[in-house]
Amino acid sequence: MTILKDILRESRFVLGNRVTRLTWLILSVICAAALVLGQAEINRQTDTIERTRAQDRIELAQALDGAADYGGAAYDAFSLTWNPPDDVAFLAIGQRDIAPWMLRIRALALEGQIHESDNFNPELSLAGRFDYAFVIAFVLPLFIIALLYDVYAGERDSGRVAMLTATARRAGRLWAPRILALSGGAALACLLPLWLLGLSFGGNAAALLAVSAIVIAAVIFWSLLVSVVAFRTWSASVSAALATSCWLILALLVPLSGKLLIDRAVPGIDGARISLLQRETVNGAWDLPKAATMDRFYASHPEWSHSAPVAAPFHWKWYYAFQQVGDETAAPLSAAHRESIIARDRLTAYTAIFSPPVAVMRSLQKIAGTDTQSALAYEQKIRDYHAEIRHFFYPLLFEEVAFSRENLSGFPLFED
């Protein structure tokens, strides 16, 4: 009860300070703005997906209905894939800001289709766009510094420390409640917009609770760090400078150094290289004997090796065989590209050990479903769906089934 009374006493004291109230208000407004902007971006993406899906269904039906043969149908039938945002994606836009979240594909070689828009960047979590995650990771610490840097020096310089300490009997009964009141107000300034807007945006309570825990952990960390700096014999201005220096090191210097080390340790593989290799293989197949292409295709697809040899100058099964051979040629480079993304993401996680802001960003992106793993999972869904399309057409092409539009009615549709 005594501790509670001390906290209530200090809460009334800090609430009487207009600058403190204004600081809390500004922080709350920034958090609310970040949430609104995040939801606006997610709404834009959701609307784009819905509009494109409606148009895609029309165009896909037209392509299949207008087909004169199976190969032409496979060539013209673009089908949409999409990565719907999670219900709390507004918290952290993350990889959705740069990695594809919607892609139309067809039965042709896939690597070029994927890597035309490839832009994975695991180190995005070292900085990020202006969203709620960015505010909690990088902006909130500055407000904690502003609230606490002179919590002791201000009273000391005004000559009230001795009197206050004597009144409180124990220093801890004075300073701990005051720090709790100031930092608790900052936490509430972040959490009230989170819950009021988060629930109105359709966020689930479990995710918001997890986010709240991260916010509170961030407030505790920065409050402790600033308090360690502030309760020294130097002036308030020195405390502010030292606390800000700590923020610069943890929020900027460590992440930037981490990025440089990651770039040197795991050189990135440009998606354009994968696309170029695949296309060179596909284009080169026109000048090769058809048997050479078919032999390579049958090596990985022996179930179709009984198909009749290609004697005509052009045959759709030969065309789609060398499309697949193009993908298989680029597969090792594509796998290395994916592994480099995973390795960079893993190293970025190590960077987060030494940079609380990066740890906060990564944690919130994971909760929001916008981290690197989520982006890679969507890419895998694209690959799986492309395989479904190919295996839908292969029996029709390699068994040389007589053309009938009824056979196209089972064309697989993407499911998120």
C-alpha beads as a LAMMPS data file, in Angstrom:
LAMMPS data file: protein, C-alpha beads

416 atoms
415 bonds

1 atom types
1 bond types

-500.0 500.0 xlo xhi
-500.0 500.0 ylo yhi
-500.0 500.0 zlo zhi

Masses

1 110.0

Atoms # bond

1 1 1 0.000 0.000 0.000
2 1 1 2.847 2.386 0.825
3 1 1 4.410 1.792 -2.589
4 1 1 1.061 2.415 -4.275
5 1 1 0.632 5.644 -2.323
6 1 1 4.108 6.741 -3.381
7 1 1 3.309 6.036 -7.037
8 1 1 -0.008 7.891 -6.806
9 1 1 1.724 10.833 -5.141
10 1 1 4.358 11.050 -7.855
11 1 1 1.725 10.560 -10.563
12 1 1 -0.155 13.602 -9.291
13 1 1 3.113 15.500 -9.195
14 1 1 4.163 14.723 -12.769
15 1 1 0.623 15.283 -14.051
16 1 1 0.889 18.815 -12.754
17 1 1 3.787 19.460 -15.120
18 1 1 2.522 20.902 -18.402
19 1 1 5.651 19.883 -20.320
20 1 1 5.257 16.278 -19.193
21 1 1 1.607 16.204 -20.225
22 1 1 2.487 17.708 -23.600
23 1 1 5.249 15.127 -24.104
24 1 1 2.843 12.276 -23.425
25 1 1 0.246 13.819 -25.733
26 1 1 2.698 14.225 -28.601
27 1 1 3.853 10.618 -28.208
28 1 1 0.257 9.415 -28.197
29 1 1 -0.549 11.421 -31.339
30 1 1 2.521 10.027 -33.111
31 1 1 1.483 6.472 -32.211
32 1 1 -2.057 7.097 -33.423
33 1 1 -0.783 8.610 -36.674
34 1 1 1.502 5.629 -37.256
35 1 1 -1.386 3.219 -36.711
36 1 1 -3.688 5.157 -39.040
37 1 1 -1.034 5.350 -41.760
38 1 1 -0.284 1.656 -41.358
39 1 1 -3.943 0.741 -41.683
40 1 1 -4.287 3.026 -44.714
41 1 1 -1.476 1.145 -46.451
42 1 1 -2.978 -2.236 -45.564
43 1 1 -6.395 -1.062 -46.804
44 1 1 -4.776 0.016 -50.073
45 1 1 -3.149 -3.380 -50.500
46 1 1 -6.350 -5.229 -49.603
47 1 1 -8.419 -3.138 -52.027
48 1 1 -5.847 -3.687 -54.766
49 1 1 -5.933 -7.439 -54.208
50 1 1 -9.740 -7.571 -54.303
51 1 1 -10.023 -5.439 -57.447
52 1 1 -7.290 -7.380 -59.206
53 1 1 -8.814 -10.723 -58.217
54 1 1 -12.151 -9.739 -59.728
55 1 1 -10.512 -8.637 -62.977
56 1 1 -8.231 -11.672 -63.025
57 1 1 -11.173 -14.086 -62.827
58 1 1 -12.725 -12.414 -65.862
59 1 1 -9.508 -12.447 -67.892
60 1 1 -8.701 -16.041 -66.931
61 1 1 -12.146 -17.221 -68.018
62 1 1 -11.770 -15.355 -71.313
63 1 1 -8.335 -16.906 -71.937
64 1 1 -9.585 -20.441 -71.309
65 1 1 -12.826 -19.969 -73.242
66 1 1 -10.970 -18.498 -76.213
67 1 1 -8.272 -21.157 -76.378
68 1 1 -7.838 -23.181 -79.541
69 1 1 -5.459 -25.734 -78.045
70 1 1 -3.996 -26.671 -74.675
71 1 1 -0.641 -25.028 -75.267
72 1 1 -2.280 -21.750 -76.194
73 1 1 -4.495 -21.959 -73.134
74 1 1 -1.464 -22.465 -70.897
75 1 1 0.295 -19.553 -72.599
76 1 1 -2.574 -17.082 -72.250
77 1 1 -3.968 -18.170 -68.878
78 1 1 -2.458 -15.760 -66.385
79 1 1 -3.592 -16.525 -62.860
80 1 1 -3.300 -14.263 -59.847
81 1 1 -1.528 -15.171 -56.629
82 1 1 -1.725 -12.947 -53.583
83 1 1 -0.527 -12.705 -50.013
84 1 1 -3.387 -11.306 -47.896
85 1 1 -2.293 -9.169 -44.942
86 1 1 -2.786 -10.456 -41.411
87 1 1 -5.349 -8.640 -39.310
88 1 1 -2.591 -6.815 -37.395
89 1 1 -0.362 -6.087 -40.400
90 1 1 -1.025 -2.376 -39.833
91 1 1 1.372 -2.537 -36.867
92 1 1 4.438 -3.184 -39.017
93 1 1 4.399 -3.025 -42.815
94 1 1 7.765 -4.803 -42.884
95 1 1 8.571 -6.801 -46.016
96 1 1 5.186 -5.957 -47.529
97 1 1 6.695 -2.562 -48.300
98 1 1 9.195 -4.028 -50.765
99 1 1 8.587 -7.744 -51.346
100 1 1 5.793 -8.728 -53.768
101 1 1 2.432 -9.449 -52.148
102 1 1 0.599 -10.079 -55.436
103 1 1 1.835 -11.723 -58.638
104 1 1 0.196 -13.010 -61.814
105 1 1 1.824 -16.139 -63.202
106 1 1 1.311 -18.609 -66.034
107 1 1 2.689 -21.984 -67.061
108 1 1 5.879 -20.560 -68.580
109 1 1 9.241 -20.675 -66.774
110 1 1 8.674 -19.370 -63.275
111 1 1 12.017 -17.926 -62.178
112 1 1 11.767 -14.963 -64.521
113 1 1 8.219 -14.279 -63.398
114 1 1 9.208 -14.280 -59.724
115 1 1 12.417 -12.335 -59.963
116 1 1 11.068 -9.587 -62.186
117 1 1 9.620 -8.169 -58.957
118 1 1 12.078 -9.759 -56.537
119 1 1 13.229 -7.350 -53.837
120 1 1 13.660 -9.249 -50.580
121 1 1 15.538 -7.286 -47.949
122 1 1 15.863 -8.917 -44.518
123 1 1 17.863 -5.930 -43.302
124 1 1 14.729 -3.806 -43.651
125 1 1 14.203 -4.629 -39.983
126 1 1 17.316 -2.561 -39.278
127 1 1 15.405 0.607 -40.171
128 1 1 11.912 0.457 -41.606
129 1 1 9.148 2.801 -42.716
130 1 1 7.052 5.021 -40.458
131 1 1 4.629 2.660 -38.766
132 1 1 3.812 1.680 -35.198
133 1 1 6.793 -0.681 -35.040
134 1 1 9.114 2.124 -36.101
135 1 1 7.690 4.457 -33.455
136 1 1 8.114 1.935 -30.640
137 1 1 11.579 0.891 -31.797
138 1 1 13.132 4.253 -32.608
139 1 1 10.923 7.156 -31.477
140 1 1 9.722 5.975 -28.065
141 1 1 13.285 5.862 -26.638
142 1 1 13.751 9.547 -27.450
143 1 1 10.615 10.398 -25.479
144 1 1 11.844 8.311 -22.541
145 1 1 15.093 10.284 -22.655
146 1 1 13.166 13.571 -22.748
147 1 1 11.092 12.541 -19.732
148 1 1 13.856 11.141 -17.530
149 1 1 17.155 12.820 -18.370
150 1 1 16.742 15.501 -15.658
151 1 1 14.617 13.551 -13.181
152 1 1 17.433 13.788 -10.635
153 1 1 19.607 16.663 -11.877
154 1 1 16.608 18.993 -12.107
155 1 1 15.787 18.552 -8.438
156 1 1 19.449 18.695 -7.445
157 1 1 20.082 21.924 -9.339
158 1 1 17.040 23.506 -7.705
159 1 1 18.349 22.518 -4.274
160 1 1 15.425 20.259 -3.356
161 1 1 17.142 16.865 -3.277
162 1 1 18.084 16.975 0.405
163 1 1 14.605 18.037 1.468
164 1 1 12.848 15.479 -0.755
165 1 1 15.115 12.678 0.388
166 1 1 14.540 13.557 4.016
167 1 1 10.788 13.662 3.475
168 1 1 10.762 10.307 1.689
169 1 1 13.152 8.801 4.307
170 1 1 14.520 6.458 1.655
171 1 1 15.707 7.674 -1.752
172 1 1 14.116 4.698 -3.448
173 1 1 10.670 5.717 -2.188
174 1 1 11.045 9.031 -4.004
175 1 1 12.842 8.309 -7.267
176 1 1 11.488 4.880 -8.200
177 1 1 7.820 5.999 -8.029
178 1 1 8.646 9.136 -10.013
179 1 1 10.391 7.168 -12.728
180 1 1 7.485 4.720 -12.774
181 1 1 5.018 7.580 -13.112
182 1 1 6.916 9.231 -15.974
183 1 1 7.687 6.044 -17.894
184 1 1 4.252 4.594 -17.135
185 1 1 2.676 7.646 -18.720
186 1 1 4.804 7.065 -21.822
187 1 1 3.689 3.433 -21.929
188 1 1 0.034 4.461 -21.673
189 1 1 0.560 7.034 -24.423
190 1 1 1.621 4.159 -26.687
191 1 1 -0.851 1.538 -25.496
192 1 1 -4.082 3.552 -25.505
193 1 1 -3.935 4.275 -29.276
194 1 1 -2.852 0.686 -29.857
195 1 1 -5.942 -0.781 -28.205
196 1 1 -8.468 1.850 -29.259
197 1 1 -7.409 1.883 -32.907
198 1 1 -6.146 -1.696 -33.046
199 1 1 -9.498 -3.161 -32.039
200 1 1 -11.377 -0.797 -34.351
201 1 1 -9.140 -1.935 -37.226
202 1 1 -10.019 -5.567 -36.513
203 1 1 -6.854 -6.598 -34.710
204 1 1 -7.143 -9.664 -32.502
205 1 1 -6.686 -9.223 -28.766
206 1 1 -4.009 -11.911 -28.437
207 1 1 -1.745 -10.128 -30.919
208 1 1 -2.375 -6.771 -29.255
209 1 1 -1.471 -8.282 -25.884
210 1 1 1.799 -9.559 -27.319
211 1 1 2.518 -6.129 -28.781
212 1 1 1.684 -4.516 -25.436
213 1 1 4.243 -6.749 -23.742
214 1 1 6.883 -5.628 -26.235
215 1 1 5.988 -1.963 -25.681
216 1 1 6.248 -2.365 -21.905
217 1 1 9.568 -4.205 -22.262
218 1 1 10.916 -1.380 -24.434
219 1 1 9.777 1.230 -21.908
220 1 1 11.413 -0.683 -19.046
221 1 1 14.702 -1.108 -20.914
222 1 1 15.041 2.526 -21.915
223 1 1 13.846 3.777 -18.525
224 1 1 16.517 1.725 -16.777
225 1 1 19.211 2.819 -19.201
226 1 1 18.340 6.524 -18.933
227 1 1 18.041 6.268 -15.144
228 1 1 21.536 4.790 -14.894
229 1 1 22.830 7.780 -16.840
230 1 1 20.665 10.400 -15.099
231 1 1 21.516 9.511 -11.484
232 1 1 25.074 10.740 -11.640
233 1 1 26.788 13.899 -10.467
234 1 1 26.944 15.538 -13.888
235 1 1 24.511 18.114 -15.199
236 1 1 21.175 17.434 -16.873
237 1 1 22.573 18.483 -20.253
238 1 1 25.367 15.933 -19.933
239 1 1 22.832 13.257 -18.979
240 1 1 20.757 14.126 -22.046
241 1 1 23.813 13.986 -24.299
242 1 1 24.974 10.646 -22.903
243 1 1 21.510 9.078 -23.075
244 1 1 21.107 10.297 -26.657
245 1 1 24.529 8.870 -27.487
246 1 1 23.383 5.505 -26.153
247 1 1 20.334 5.735 -28.416
248 1 1 22.514 6.608 -31.416
249 1 1 24.754 3.619 -30.752
250 1 1 21.951 1.100 -30.182
251 1 1 19.491 2.411 -32.780
252 1 1 21.820 3.497 -35.584
253 1 1 25.465 2.542 -35.182
254 1 1 24.947 -1.109 -34.217
255 1 1 22.334 -1.787 -36.952
256 1 1 24.394 -0.050 -39.643
257 1 1 27.539 -1.890 -38.578
258 1 1 25.535 -5.102 -38.561
259 1 1 24.326 -4.461 -42.081
260 1 1 27.869 -3.863 -43.331
261 1 1 29.067 -7.077 -41.708
262 1 1 26.111 -9.024 -43.114
263 1 1 26.789 -7.684 -46.610
264 1 1 30.383 -8.891 -46.361
265 1 1 29.563 -12.234 -44.765
266 1 1 26.678 -13.146 -47.074
267 1 1 26.908 -11.483 -50.488
268 1 1 23.462 -11.141 -51.972
269 1 1 22.498 -12.852 -55.215
270 1 1 20.685 -10.517 -57.541
271 1 1 17.357 -11.901 -58.714
272 1 1 18.128 -10.481 -62.158
273 1 1 20.974 -13.020 -62.496
274 1 1 18.530 -15.857 -61.933
275 1 1 16.064 -14.432 -64.409
276 1 1 18.808 -13.895 -67.001
277 1 1 20.131 -17.453 -66.676
278 1 1 16.655 -18.916 -67.024
279 1 1 15.877 -16.795 -70.095
280 1 1 19.190 -17.554 -71.760
281 1 1 18.459 -21.261 -71.348
282 1 1 14.940 -20.868 -72.726
283 1 1 16.055 -18.766 -75.682
284 1 1 18.956 -21.096 -76.411
285 1 1 16.607 -24.076 -76.632
286 1 1 15.236 -22.801 -79.942
287 1 1 18.625 -23.529 -81.526
288 1 1 19.141 -26.957 -79.940
289 1 1 17.951 -30.315 -81.282
290 1 1 14.534 -30.995 -79.829
291 1 1 15.667 -34.402 -78.603
292 1 1 18.325 -32.762 -76.410
293 1 1 15.706 -30.630 -74.690
294 1 1 13.274 -33.507 -74.299
295 1 1 15.968 -35.777 -72.841
296 1 1 16.755 -33.170 -70.160
297 1 1 13.072 -32.773 -69.394
298 1 1 12.440 -36.523 -69.190
299 1 1 15.391 -36.910 -66.823
300 1 1 13.436 -34.987 -64.187
301 1 1 9.979 -36.044 -65.408
302 1 1 10.352 -39.725 -66.357
303 1 1 6.598 -40.252 -66.092
304 1 1 6.239 -38.528 -69.501
305 1 1 9.154 -40.219 -71.260
306 1 1 6.748 -42.510 -73.119
307 1 1 5.367 -39.518 -75.018
308 1 1 5.794 -39.625 -78.789
309 1 1 8.956 -37.967 -80.177
310 1 1 8.645 -34.390 -81.402
311 1 1 8.928 -34.449 -85.185
312 1 1 7.129 -31.228 -86.133
313 1 1 9.005 -27.889 -86.274
314 1 1 6.968 -26.778 -83.269
315 1 1 5.067 -28.634 -80.601
316 1 1 3.622 -27.258 -77.393
317 1 1 4.985 -30.090 -75.269
318 1 1 8.485 -29.273 -76.492
319 1 1 7.859 -25.592 -75.762
320 1 1 6.823 -26.233 -72.167
321 1 1 9.588 -28.793 -71.742
322 1 1 12.273 -26.191 -72.413
323 1 1 10.453 -23.707 -70.196
324 1 1 10.824 -26.210 -67.359
325 1 1 14.433 -26.929 -68.314
326 1 1 15.076 -23.186 -68.019
327 1 1 13.757 -23.232 -64.465
328 1 1 15.791 -26.328 -63.615
329 1 1 18.962 -24.726 -64.978
330 1 1 18.410 -21.697 -62.770
331 1 1 17.334 -23.802 -59.761
332 1 1 20.775 -23.989 -58.045
333 1 1 21.208 -20.225 -58.290
334 1 1 17.633 -19.705 -57.135
335 1 1 18.196 -21.989 -54.141
336 1 1 21.384 -20.107 -53.278
337 1 1 19.437 -16.859 -53.515
338 1 1 16.845 -18.148 -51.079
339 1 1 19.507 -19.472 -48.713
340 1 1 21.270 -16.111 -48.766
341 1 1 18.024 -14.409 -47.741
342 1 1 17.565 -16.876 -44.883
343 1 1 21.199 -16.466 -43.809
344 1 1 20.922 -12.678 -43.867
345 1 1 17.744 -12.857 -41.840
346 1 1 19.443 -15.121 -39.306
347 1 1 22.387 -12.724 -38.993
348 1 1 20.008 -9.807 -38.627
349 1 1 18.509 -11.674 -35.676
350 1 1 21.983 -11.770 -34.118
351 1 1 22.258 -8.028 -34.663
352 1 1 19.025 -7.648 -32.707
353 1 1 20.761 -9.103 -29.631
354 1 1 22.917 -5.973 -29.487
355 1 1 20.266 -3.533 -30.695
356 1 1 16.960 -3.413 -28.787
357 1 1 15.329 -1.255 -31.501
358 1 1 16.059 -3.940 -34.100
359 1 1 14.744 -6.590 -31.716
360 1 1 11.520 -4.605 -31.300
361 1 1 11.128 -4.165 -35.062
362 1 1 11.657 -7.851 -35.773
363 1 1 9.325 -8.941 -32.981
364 1 1 6.518 -6.678 -34.162
365 1 1 6.993 -7.695 -37.799
366 1 1 6.724 -11.340 -36.786
367 1 1 3.478 -10.675 -34.909
368 1 1 2.170 -8.666 -37.870
369 1 1 3.047 -11.429 -40.344
370 1 1 5.267 -9.094 -42.353
371 1 1 8.694 -10.548 -41.619
372 1 1 11.080 -12.208 -44.041
373 1 1 9.790 -15.695 -43.254
374 1 1 6.262 -14.625 -44.212
375 1 1 7.520 -13.240 -47.522
376 1 1 9.411 -16.452 -48.243
377 1 1 6.351 -18.515 -47.356
378 1 1 4.349 -16.590 -49.965
379 1 1 7.034 -17.214 -52.580
380 1 1 6.835 -20.929 -51.819
381 1 1 3.062 -20.802 -52.301
382 1 1 3.675 -19.272 -55.730
383 1 1 6.051 -22.093 -56.607
384 1 1 3.626 -24.743 -55.394
385 1 1 0.788 -23.200 -57.368
386 1 1 2.913 -22.961 -60.511
387 1 1 3.647 -26.677 -60.146
388 1 1 -0.112 -27.323 -59.953
389 1 1 -0.640 -25.423 -63.200
390 1 1 2.163 -27.292 -64.967
391 1 1 0.916 -30.676 -63.823
392 1 1 -2.592 -29.776 -64.904
393 1 1 -1.422 -29.205 -68.474
394 1 1 1.264 -31.906 -68.745
395 1 1 -1.158 -34.844 -69.150
396 1 1 -3.049 -32.931 -71.836
397 1 1 0.146 -32.025 -73.695
398 1 1 2.264 -35.153 -73.344
399 1 1 -0.595 -37.597 -73.832
400 1 1 -1.625 -35.437 -76.803
401 1 1 -5.258 -35.453 -75.690
402 1 1 -7.715 -34.195 -78.297
403 1 1 -8.614 -30.590 -77.540
404 1 1 -11.822 -29.960 -75.639
405 1 1 -12.653 -26.890 -73.569
406 1 1 -14.315 -29.164 -71.039
407 1 1 -10.872 -30.479 -70.139
408 1 1 -9.887 -26.946 -69.106
409 1 1 -12.677 -26.677 -66.553
410 1 1 -10.452 -28.167 -63.878
411 1 1 -7.824 -25.433 -64.182
412 1 1 -6.464 -24.979 -60.630
413 1 1 -7.170 -21.718 -58.851
414 1 1 -4.889 -20.157 -56.271
415 1 1 -5.937 -20.383 -52.632
416 1 1 -4.404 -18.130 -49.996

Bonds

1 1 1 2
2 1 2 3
3 1 3 4
4 1 4 5
5 1 5 6
6 1 6 7
7 1 7 8
8 1 8 9
9 1 9 10
10 1 10 11
11 1 11 12
12 1 12 13
13 1 13 14
14 1 14 15
15 1 15 16
16 1 16 17
17 1 17 18
18 1 18 19
19 1 19 20
20 1 20 21
21 1 21 22
22 1 22 23
23 1 23 24
24 1 24 25
25 1 25 26
26 1 26 27
27 1 27 28
28 1 28 29
29 1 29 30
30 1 30 31
31 1 31 32
32 1 32 33
33 1 33 34
34 1 34 35
35 1 35 36
36 1 36 37
37 1 37 38
38 1 38 39
39 1 39 40
40 1 40 41
41 1 41 42
42 1 42 43
43 1 43 44
44 1 44 45
45 1 45 46
46 1 46 47
47 1 47 48
48 1 48 49
49 1 49 50
50 1 50 51
51 1 51 52
52 1 52 53
53 1 53 54
54 1 54 55
55 1 55 56
56 1 56 57
57 1 57 58
58 1 58 59
59 1 59 60
60 1 60 61
61 1 61 62
62 1 62 63
63 1 63 64
64 1 64 65
65 1 65 66
66 1 66 67
67 1 67 68
68 1 68 69
69 1 69 70
70 1 70 71
71 1 71 72
72 1 72 73
73 1 73 74
74 1 74 75
75 1 75 76
76 1 76 77
77 1 77 78
78 1 78 79
79 1 79 80
80 1 80 81
81 1 81 82
82 1 82 83
83 1 83 84
84 1 84 85
85 1 85 86
86 1 86 87
87 1 87 88
88 1 88 89
89 1 89 90
90 1 90 91
91 1 91 92
92 1 92 93
93 1 93 94
94 1 94 95
95 1 95 96
96 1 96 97
97 1 97 98
98 1 98 99
99 1 99 100
100 1 100 101
101 1 101 102
102 1 102 103
103 1 103 104
104 1 104 105
105 1 105 106
106 1 106 107
107 1 107 108
108 1 108 109
109 1 109 110
110 1 110 111
111 1 111 112
112 1 112 113
113 1 113 114
114 1 114 115
115 1 115 116
116 1 116 117
117 1 117 118
118 1 118 119
119 1 119 120
120 1 120 121
121 1 121 122
122 1 122 123
123 1 123 124
124 1 124 125
125 1 125 126
126 1 126 127
127 1 127 128
128 1 128 129
129 1 129 130
130 1 130 131
131 1 131 132
132 1 132 133
133 1 133 134
134 1 134 135
135 1 135 136
136 1 136 137
137 1 137 138
138 1 138 139
139 1 139 140
140 1 140 141
141 1 141 142
142 1 142 143
143 1 143 144
144 1 144 145
145 1 145 146
146 1 146 147
147 1 147 148
148 1 148 149
149 1 149 150
150 1 150 151
151 1 151 152
152 1 152 153
153 1 153 154
154 1 154 155
155 1 155 156
156 1 156 157
157 1 157 158
158 1 158 159
159 1 159 160
160 1 160 161
161 1 161 162
162 1 162 163
163 1 163 164
164 1 164 165
165 1 165 166
166 1 166 167
167 1 167 168
168 1 168 169
169 1 169 170
170 1 170 171
171 1 171 172
172 1 172 173
173 1 173 174
174 1 174 175
175 1 175 176
176 1 176 177
177 1 177 178
178 1 178 179
179 1 179 180
180 1 180 181
181 1 181 182
182 1 182 183
183 1 183 184
184 1 184 185
185 1 185 186
186 1 186 187
187 1 187 188
188 1 188 189
189 1 189 190
190 1 190 191
191 1 191 192
192 1 192 193
193 1 193 194
194 1 194 195
195 1 195 196
196 1 196 197
197 1 197 198
198 1 198 199
199 1 199 200
200 1 200 201
201 1 201 202
202 1 202 203
203 1 203 204
204 1 204 205
205 1 205 206
206 1 206 207
207 1 207 208
208 1 208 209
209 1 209 210
210 1 210 211
211 1 211 212
212 1 212 213
213 1 213 214
214 1 214 215
215 1 215 216
216 1 216 217
217 1 217 218
218 1 218 219
219 1 219 220
220 1 220 221
221 1 221 222
222 1 222 223
223 1 223 224
224 1 224 225
225 1 225 226
226 1 226 227
227 1 227 228
228 1 228 229
229 1 229 230
230 1 230 231
231 1 231 232
232 1 232 233
233 1 233 234
234 1 234 235
235 1 235 236
236 1 236 237
237 1 237 238
238 1 238 239
239 1 239 240
240 1 240 241
241 1 241 242
242 1 242 243
243 1 243 244
244 1 244 245
245 1 245 246
246 1 246 247
247 1 247 248
248 1 248 249
249 1 249 250
250 1 250 251
251 1 251 252
252 1 252 253
253 1 253 254
254 1 254 255
255 1 255 256
256 1 256 257
257 1 257 258
258 1 258 259
259 1 259 260
260 1 260 261
261 1 261 262
262 1 262 263
263 1 263 264
264 1 264 265
265 1 265 266
266 1 266 267
267 1 267 268
268 1 268 269
269 1 269 270
270 1 270 271
271 1 271 272
272 1 272 273
273 1 273 274
274 1 274 275
275 1 275 276
276 1 276 277
277 1 277 278
278 1 278 279
279 1 279 280
280 1 280 281
281 1 281 282
282 1 282 283
283 1 283 284
284 1 284 285
285 1 285 286
286 1 286 287
287 1 287 288
288 1 288 289
289 1 289 290
290 1 290 291
291 1 291 292
292 1 292 293
293 1 293 294
294 1 294 295
295 1 295 296
296 1 296 297
297 1 297 298
298 1 298 299
299 1 299 300
300 1 300 301
301 1 301 302
302 1 302 303
303 1 303 304
304 1 304 305
305 1 305 306
306 1 306 307
307 1 307 308
308 1 308 309
309 1 309 310
310 1 310 311
311 1 311 312
312 1 312 313
313 1 313 314
314 1 314 315
315 1 315 316
316 1 316 317
317 1 317 318
318 1 318 319
319 1 319 320
320 1 320 321
321 1 321 322
322 1 322 323
323 1 323 324
324 1 324 325
325 1 325 326
326 1 326 327
327 1 327 328
328 1 328 329
329 1 329 330
330 1 330 331
331 1 331 332
332 1 332 333
333 1 333 334
334 1 334 335
335 1 335 336
336 1 336 337
337 1 337 338
338 1 338 339
339 1 339 340
340 1 340 341
341 1 341 342
342 1 342 343
343 1 343 344
344 1 344 345
345 1 345 346
346 1 346 347
347 1 347 348
348 1 348 349
349 1 349 350
350 1 350 351
351 1 351 352
352 1 352 353
353 1 353 354
354 1 354 355
355 1 355 356
356 1 356 357
357 1 357 358
358 1 358 359
359 1 359 360
360 1 360 361
361 1 361 362
362 1 362 363
363 1 363 364
364 1 364 365
365 1 365 366
366 1 366 367
367 1 367 368
368 1 368 369
369 1 369 370
370 1 370 371
371 1 371 372
372 1 372 373
373 1 373 374
374 1 374 375
375 1 375 376
376 1 376 377
377 1 377 378
378 1 378 379
379 1 379 380
380 1 380 381
381 1 381 382
382 1 382 383
383 1 383 384
384 1 384 385
385 1 385 386
386 1 386 387
387 1 387 388
388 1 388 389
389 1 389 390
390 1 390 391
391 1 391 392
392 1 392 393
393 1 393 394
394 1 394 395
395 1 395 396
396 1 396 397
397 1 397 398
398 1 398 399
399 1 399 400
400 1 400 401
401 1 401 402
402 1 402 403
403 1 403 404
404 1 404 405
405 1 405 406
406 1 406 407
407 1 407 408
408 1 408 409
409 1 409 410
410 1 410 411
411 1 411 412
412 1 412 413
413 1 413 414
414 1 414 415
415 1 415 416
